[in-house]
Amino acid sequence: MTSAPLAARLSDPSGPLFFPVTAYGPDGAVDLDVYRAHVRRGVADGAAAVFACCGTGEFHALLPEEFEACVRAAVEAAEGRVPVVAGAGYGTALAVRYARLAEGAGADGLLAMPPYLVHAPQEGLLRHYREIAAATALPVIVYQRDNAVLTPATAVALARTDGVIGLKDGLGDLDLMQRIVSAVRTEAPGDFLYFNGLPTAEQTQLAYRALGITLYSSAVFCFAPKIAVAFHRALTDGDQDTVRRLLDGFYRPFVELRAQGRGYAVSLVKAGVRLRGLDVGEVRPPLHEPSEDHVKRLALLVERGHALLEGDA
């Protein structure tokens, strides 16, 4: 666990936010040594934070003891250089259990995933996230997507809740996000954080920045960190030429490739990590591996992205 408050460390990140994949060995069991190597490499490559066992890390597929071991391994690998945020989800009771496991493993914060399956009313969602926040001393980021969509009034209530420090948006409704940002700004002023959490957030980050949302998750960083870091730097520096070149030559084709298969937001990313030389294993069911042709296309696309960077030199 790092000593500085999580919100302060995330408010002005020095690089992309890293969502590592979870490594499995040939027998299908979690491979903590490879996982540590993956996290360690990401921190060395310039990650500003590690979000362990979240969506890209197959939170849904991990047993509680595997989750705890992975969070502990991420904390060990990060060595306090960057904060480690762990996923917590399912129903309220299980989410609280995962939150406490993450706290015991040394995490700096929690990403509260949508509750499992049910479409709850706003009052139920608010109670759910408040119980997670009250369960530990860890600050909580609420992940909005799928069956957990907040109204501006609920977002304001969460911003007023002790322990809730931010909202990650995986829905992509910019009108709703503008109303949420405006409502929180006027009714619960403070340092509430917002994140673009769409599957390939770089593709939409120009639009989110127009709303004042500068934080975003980067799955690409898992397998092409030089490209992800260059894009993050270009956004920060206002280098529109580099931003457009990478959007047109790498990110848009990657999003189109990712759309070719269900679950590719995870399985294609994991294939990319293997292409980089780290054997993190395959995804667990019900996810499925990408086709051989799609993996070959990904390899060519990564080569193209690196060539675009070399052209900048």
Stockholm file with secondary structure:
# STOCKHOLM 1.0

chainA/1-313         MTSAPLAARLSDPSGPLFFPVTAYGPDGAVDLDVYRAHVRRGVADGAAAVFACCGTGEFHALLPEEFEACVRAAVEAAEGRVPVVAGAGYGTALAVRYARLAEGAGADGLLAMPPYLVHAPQEGLLRHYREIAAATALPVIVYQRDNAVLTPATAVALARTDGVIGLKDGLGDLDLMQRIVSAVRTEAPGDFLYFNGLPTAEQTQLAYRALGITLYSSAVFCFAPKIAVAFHRALTDGDQDTVRRLLDGFYRPFVELRAQGRGYAVSLVKAGVRLRGLDVGEVRPPLHEPSEDHVKRLALLVERGHALLEGDA
#=GR chainA/1-313 SS CCSSCHHHHHHSCSSCEECCCCCBCTTSSBCHHHHHHHHHHHHHTTCSEEEETSTTTTGGGCCHHHHHHHHHHHHHHHTTSSCEEEEECSSHHHHHHHHHHHHHTTCSEEEECCCSSCCCCHHHHHHHHHHHHHHSSSCEEEEEBTTBCCCHHHHHHHHTSTTEEEEEECSCCHHHHHHHHHHHHHHSCSCCEEEECSTTGGGGHHHHHHTTCCEEEESGGGTCHHHHHHHHHHHHHTCHHHHHHHIIIIIHHHHHHHTTSTTHHHHHHHHHHHHTTCCCCCCCTTSCCCCHHHHHHHHHHHHHHHHHHHHHC
#=GC SS_cons         CCSSCHHHHHHSCSSCEECCCCCBCTTSSBCHHHHHHHHHHHHHTTCSEEEETSTTTTGGGCCHHHHHHHHHHHHHHHTTSSCEEEEECSSHHHHHHHHHHHHHTTCSEEEECCCSSCCCCHHHHHHHHHHHHHHSSSCEEEEEBTTBCCCHHHHHHHHTSTTEEEEEECSCCHHHHHHHHHHHHHHSCSCCEEEECSTTGGGGHHHHHHTTCCEEEESGGGTCHHHHHHHHHHHHHTCHHHHHHHIIIIIHHHHHHHTTSTTHHHHHHHHHHHHTTCCCCCCCTTSCCCCHHHHHHHHHHHHHHHHHHHHHC
//
